Amino acid sequence: MEAKTLPPIQLEARYDSRVWGGNRLAQWLHLPAAPSPLGEIWLVYAENRIADGPLQGQTLAAAAERYGALLLGSVPFERSGSQFPLLAKFIDAADHLSVQVHPDDTYAHTVEAATGFNGKTEAWYLLQTEANAQLIHGFNRQTSREECSQLIANDRLPELLRYVPAHAGTTIFVPAGTIHAINAGVMLFEIQQTSDLTYRIYDYGRPREMHIERALDVLDYAASASAETPPTRLDSRRTLLVKCRYFAMERWQLHGRVDSATLPTSFEIITVIDGSATLRSFHGVWELTLGTTLVLPASLGAYTYEVANSVTLLRCYVPTEEL
C-alpha cells in the first residue's frame, strides 16, 4: 500500500496475566476468553499486530518503519525516526503492584542500551476505584540514596512513601525517577513512553526479582510534586488531562456529529471509556464500543464521529514543543 493518507489502525491487543491482576477488566469489556487473573491489556504497542485493513498482519513497528512520518507525524519522526514512541494499556490491580521506579532516557539509552527501550514517563487516568483505594506516588519528604538503601535493607521503605487517595476520573502524572505503585482496588488507563524498564524496590514479600541498585541509581530523592494533574477545559467537548514532552492526553465527551482531523505533527490514539460511536473517514467506517482503541495516523486527515447517545474517549498524541 503506497498512499499519501493512511487509514485508522486497529491492533490485536495483548493480554497479560499478572500475580496482582483481577477480573474487573474482563467483566467491564465482556472478554470471556481473557486469562484470569487479567492484569494488563496492551492496547497499543509497537509489537502488536494490525487486526484488519490493508496493513493487516504487520506489526505496528513494521508499519511505522515503512511509512514514517505519514503514520507517526513530523514531531515523533524528527525526534526518534520510525520508532513508535507510545504504549497504551489498561491495568486492573486486585492486589498491590510492586513499589517501583523507571529510568529516564539518558539512563535507558546508556546503561540499558541493549534492551532498545526508552526511559519511561507515564500517566494514569483512573477508571474505577474501590472505597479507600490508594496510590503510592513519590516520597513524603526529601531523602537520599543512603537513607533509602538503609531502609530497604531493614524492610522499612514504606515509612518514606507518600500515599495518595485514588478517585475515579482523576489523572496522575508519573515522571521517570518517581517512586510509585498502583495499589489494590484501582483500574486505570495508562499512557507511557514505549518501554518496559521497571525496577522493583519493594514487593510485599513476593518471590520476584528485585532491582535495588539500578533503582537507587535513578530515583528522584526530592519530596515529590503533586500526584494529580488539574484538568484544563479546552472547549465544551475537550479537556486536557496531562501534557509533557512525550505525550498529551485529553478526555473528549461527545454527542451528535463531531468533525475532527489529525494534524501532520502527530498520530493520535483514541480509546473509548464510556458509550459508543461511529468513526467515518475517507477510508471507511469503524464502530467504536467500550474499550475500542484506534491509532489514527498523522496523514489520516479529516474524520467524523457520529454519536447516537454519548461517548467518552481518551485521546493521546505527541505534542509539539509549543504546547
Secondary structure by P-SEA (a helix, b strand, c coil): cccccccccccbbbbbbccccccaaaaaaccccccccccccccccccccccccccccccaaaaaaacccccccaaaaaccccccccccbbbbbccccccccccccccccccccccccccccccccccccccbbbbbccccccccaaaaaaaaaaccccccbbbbbbbccbbbbbcccccccccccccccccccccccccccccccccccccaaaaaaccccccccccbbbbbbccccbbbccccccbbbbbbbbccbbbbbbcccbbbbbbbccccbbbbcccbbbbbcccbbbbbcccccbbbbbbccbbbbbbbbbbcccc
